[in-house]
Amino acid sequence: MHRRGVELTATDAPFPCGPHKAGSFKNSQVFGDSGARDVEWIRELTDRGVAARQLGKNRAADGVGQRSEREIQTCSIGNHVVTNVRRPRIAVNRRVCQLVTVETDSTPFVMQLVWPTEQYLTSYVHALQQGWSPDNLRPEVAQDQLREIERDAAAFLTRQIDREAKGPPVVLPDGSTVRRLPGYHKWMWDGEFCGSIGFRWQPGTTDLPPTCLGHIGYSVVPWKRRRGYATRALELLLVDVRHEGLPFVEITTDVANVPSQRVITANGGELVETFRKVAAHGGAESLRYRIYLK
């Protein structure tokens, strides 16, 4: 099928690009002279059909958008034909690049939150098999869940949404257990599983037991990080959380975990205090943020 697409080009370094089948491009895209960051962006799509070809001695890490036509020839995404390219110009880092518009008959696919169901389970299992754990503090949870799914997949999925706290006690990092709070998990999905985010609470109050580190926790699979997925997932989850009637939620993170701090502040989080986790969680210095639900 013939599709209309985009071409991302510096004036002396043609770099044609067809529309990605999963709709990676959205509205207008500028391909500028930003070096390795652009290469990283290209590389992030390699598992989705990006084919990059390079001529000459320079490596791609030297910077797409900085080389001549002889050195970097083409990049295509999928097998679509590129036509109808618009060519207004803008200045980027002292070079002139072309601002182009994506026009394709495929619908852009962005990361969304989905309820854990059987149709997403195979991809979830794959993430567990690759070593990802939904519990950032307990990597062994990956193997625990694989065994649960093998034993009874339907029961596992049911436990992901547990508003009445019927599930088993929660195992803490030191091996001790505490009672489970009402809560649920949603999965990040962009065509495949890319992470999990969960919400737990005590009905009628914002208070949490000291062993529960915040109302919300999230974990993105390593191969999907640095795409803004955690930030987007928290934004989407907060829409659901507002229906629970709480005036605010609290999220905690380690002092050294700057990326997580950025996720929280990007969603309106305000730093409340610095505190030390209870011994069961290792006693590390941590930060407590609060997001008010307006």
Secondary structure, DSSP 8 states (H G I E B T S, - for coil): -----EE--BTTB--EE---TT----SEEE--S-THHHHHHHHHTGGGTEEEEE-SS--GGG-TTSS-TTTEEEEEETT---------EEEETTEEEEEEE---SS-----EEE---HHHHHHHHHHHHTT--SSTT-TTHHHHHHHHHHH-HHHHHHHTEETT--S--EE-TTS-EE---SEEEEEEESSSEEEEEEEE-BTTBS---TTS-BSEEEEE-GGG-SSSHHHHHHHHHHHHHGGGT-SEEEEEEETT-HHHHHHHHHTT-EEEEEEE--GGGT--EEEEEEEE--
